[in-house]
Amino acid sequence: VYTTNSRGGFVTLLAILFLYPLFRSRSKKIAIILGVLLAGALFVYLAPSRSGQLNTQEESARIRTRLWASGMDMFKENKLLGVGKGKFAEHTSRGMIAHSNFMQNLGEIGGIGIFVWMSLLYFSFKGLFLASNIKPTNRRELQFKSLSRALLVSFMGFNICTLFITMEIDLFYLLLG
């Protein structure tokens, strides 16, 4: 994250470091305090050099805003089915992808597709959340709970990260599986 100078990657790292103690600790107050302190310390000492450039005048922000607006326009043009999977770049003046899984899918697969896609996310999250909250009675259930918790934090981190980049690849479907 530090060497790529990625602000979105850094925000994801901060979110994961905040979420991990929250899921790991029995005391939620201590976990929140620990998460905030850990994320805050990392932000102060390891923030990408471009973090000070978070404004609407910065080129990356302007381009993303235009691309997200293009995604909304694609959705408005064909609300039910979108413009077709993999066709986002063809429908933008810059020939670029959306830099957001949600906006890209909204434009490409429309209302029906986004409903199915969001349902996949919701039921995966809900299943992992329920599995990570079981009361284990034996070693196997404890391992299951630990694996569920790790997958839940990974799944949340992946989805936070893809608010800033388009990354619907095999890893996404592996996490869903």
C-alpha positions, -999 to 999 in steps of 0.1 A, spaced: 0 0 0 28 24 9 49 18 -23 19 21 -46 9 54 -31 -28 43 -34 -52 63 -13 -80 38 -19 -58 9 -8 -47 29 22 -83 36 32 -90 -1 29 -60 -10 51 -73 15 77 -108 0 75 -95 -36 79 -73 -26 109 -103 -9 125 -126 -39 118 -103 -67 129 -102 -58 166 -140 -52 164 -146 -87 154 -118 -102 175 -125 -86 209 -152 -94 234 -153 -58 246 -166 -36 218 -156 -4 235 -120 -15 239 -120 -28 203 -133 5 189 -107 25 209 -79 1 198 -91 2 162 -92 40 161 -58 43 177 -42 17 153 -58 33 122 -49 68 134 -13 59 141 -10 43 106 -26 74 90 -2 97 107 30 77 99 23 58 67 -3 78 47 5 81 10 21 113 -1 -10 121 -23 -33 121 8 -30 159 10 -44 162 -25 -80 151 -16 -100 177 -33 -122 180 -64 -95 199 -83 -72 170 -83 -71 152 -117 -78 117 -104 -109 129 -85 -122 148 -116 -118 118 -139 -135 94 -114 -164 119 -109 -169 120 -147 -166 82 -150 -192 77 -123 -215 102 -140 -210 82 -172 -221 51 -152 -252 68 -140 -259 80 -176 -256 44 -189 -280 33 -162 -305 60 -171 -303 50 -208 -311 13 -201 -324 9 -166 -333 -28 -167 -304 -44 -185 -276 -18 -187 -253 -14 -217 -238 -50 -214 -211 -66 -193 -177 -54 -203 -190 -25 -224 -183 4 -199 -151 16 -216 -168 16 -250 -195 40 -237 -172 66 -222 -154 94 -240 -121 85 -223 -124 47 -230 -118 40 -193 -134 18 -167 -154 33 -138 -129 28 -109 -158 15 -88 -173 -19 -89 -207 -6 -80 -208 22 -106 -194 -1 -133 -219 -28 -126 -248 -3 -124 -240 10 -159 -232 -24 -174 -258 -47 -160 -287 -23 -151 -313 -27 -124 -319 -64 -127 -282 -72 -127 -274 -49 -98 -302 -64 -78 -287 -99 -83 -252 -87 -77 -261 -68 -45 -281 -99 -34 -249 -120 -38 -230 -95 -17 -258 -93 9 -263 -130 14 -225 -137 15 -221 -110 41 -251 -122 61 -239 -158 60 -204 -149 71 -217 -126 98 -240 -153 113 -212 -180 111 -187 -157 128 -211 -152 157 -218 -188 166 -210 -201 201 -185 -229 195 -189 -260 216 -159 -279 202 -126 -274 184 -141 -278 149 -167 -252 155 -141 -228 169 -120 -233 137 -152 -227 116 -159 -195 136 -123 -183 131 -123 -190 94 -157 -172 91 -144 -142 109 -113 -140 87 -134 -144 55 -158 -117 68 -130 -92 73 -115 -101 39 -149 -98 22 -155 -64 38 -120 -52 29 -124 -63 -7 -158 -44 -10 -144 -13 6 -114 -14 -17 -136 -18 -48 -155 14 -40 -124 31 -55 -113 6 -81 -129 -19 -104 -118 -54 -94 -145 -79 -102 -121 -108 -109 -118 -144 -98 -108 -134 -62 -143 -118 -59 -160 -150 -68 -136 -170 -46 -146 -148 -16 -183 -153 -24 -178 -190 -26 
